[in-house]
Amino acid sequence: MNISDAHHHKIAELTFAAVYPHYVTKVEKKNRTKAELHQVIRWLTGFDEKKIQELIDLKVSFKEFFQEASLNPNASLITGVICGYRVEEIENPLTQQIRYLDKLVDELAKGRKMEKILRQP
């Protein structure tokens, strides 16, 4: 996967607080809930409701967001295309983690069953 360093830097410096409302809008538009969004974020990162809100309030970058996360060991099971890139082929670990989150939000908005989104048997 050939993604420029400038692209990696750009998305790493985006703040979670700036993107989060777009996640909420995207899932609610498709009749999913903020609680379901938080469930997905919790599964991927280990963050509870309080921590998610704290990270929003602190306006942390995605770089800081994922530095604090305890990535789910099954995150590598997230595959597919998001924003034109195959997530499993992204070589930069941070960019891949950000795209994992984007992919999960996308699956939620598309109505996929929660047990499938959370990679449960």
C-alpha positions in Angstrom: 0.0 0.0 0.0 1.6 3.2 -1.2 0.3 6.1 0.9 2.3 9.2 1.3 3.9 10.3 4.6 2.0 13.5 4.3 -1.3 11.6 4.2 -0.3 9.6 7.3 0.7 12.8 9.2 -2.5 14.6 8.1 -4.8 11.9 9.5 -2.7 11.3 12.6 -3.0 15.0 13.5 -6.8 15.1 13.1 -8.6 15.4 16.4 -10.9 12.7 17.5 -13.3 15.5 18.7 -13.5 16.9 15.1 -14.4 13.5 13.6 -16.6 12.1 16.4 -19.7 14.2 15.5 -19.5 12.9 11.9 -19.4 9.3 13.3 -22.5 10.0 15.3 -24.3 11.7 12.4 -23.4 8.8 10.1 -24.8 6.1 12.3 -27.9 8.0 13.5 -28.8 8.8 9.9 -29.0 5.0 9.4 -31.1 4.4 12.5 -28.2 3.2 14.7 -27.5 4.7 18.1 -24.8 6.6 19.8 -24.7 3.8 22.3 -23.9 1.3 19.5 -21.2 3.6 18.3 -19.7 3.7 21.7 -19.9 -0.1 21.9 -17.9 -0.3 18.7 -15.3 2.2 20.0 -15.1 0.4 23.3 -14.5 -2.9 21.5 -11.7 -1.5 19.4 -10.0 0.7 21.9 -11.0 -0.4 25.4 -12.4 3.1 26.2 -15.5 3.4 28.3 -18.1 6.3 28.0 -16.2 8.5 30.5 -12.9 8.0 28.7 -14.4 8.7 25.2 -15.9 12.0 26.6 -12.6 12.9 28.2 -10.7 12.4 24.9 -13.3 14.5 23.1 -13.0 17.3 25.8 -9.2 17.2 25.6 -9.3 17.4 21.8 -6.7 14.7 21.4 -5.3 13.9 18.0 -5.9 10.4 16.6 -2.2 9.8 17.3 -2.8 10.5 21.0 -6.1 8.7 20.9 -4.6 5.4 19.7 -1.5 5.8 21.9 -3.9 5.5 24.9 -6.0 2.7 23.4 -5.7 -1.0 24.2 -6.4 -2.3 20.7 -8.6 -5.4 20.6 -6.5 -8.5 19.7 -9.1 -9.3 17.1 -8.7 -5.9 15.3 -6.6 -7.6 12.7 -9.8 -9.4 11.6 -11.1 -6.1 10.3 -10.8 -6.3 6.5 -12.2 -4.5 3.5 -12.1 -1.2 1.7 -12.5 2.2 3.5 -11.7 5.5 1.9 -10.4 3.7 -1.1 -7.8 1.6 0.8 -7.8 -2.0 1.9 -7.4 -1.8 5.7 -5.5 -5.0 5.9 -2.9 -3.7 3.4 -2.2 -0.4 5.1 1.5 -0.5 6.3 1.5 2.4 8.7 0.1 1.0 12.0 -1.5 4.3 13.2 -3.2 4.9 9.8 -4.4 1.3 9.9 -5.9 1.7 13.4 -7.7 4.9 12.3 -9.1 3.1 9.3 -10.1 0.2 11.5 -12.3 2.6 13.4 -13.6 4.2 10.2 -14.5 0.7 8.8 -16.3 -0.3 12.0 -18.4 2.9 11.9 -19.1 2.3 8.3 -20.3 -1.3 9.0 -22.5 0.0 11.8 -24.0 2.6 9.6 -24.6 0.0 6.9 -26.8 -2.1 9.3 -24.4 -5.0 9.8 -25.2 -7.1 12.9 -23.2 -6.1 16.0 -21.8 -9.6 16.5 -20.3 -9.4 13.0 -18.9 -5.9 13.5 -17.3 -7.0 16.8 -15.8 -10.1 15.1 -17.6 -12.5 17.4 -18.1 -16.2 16.4 
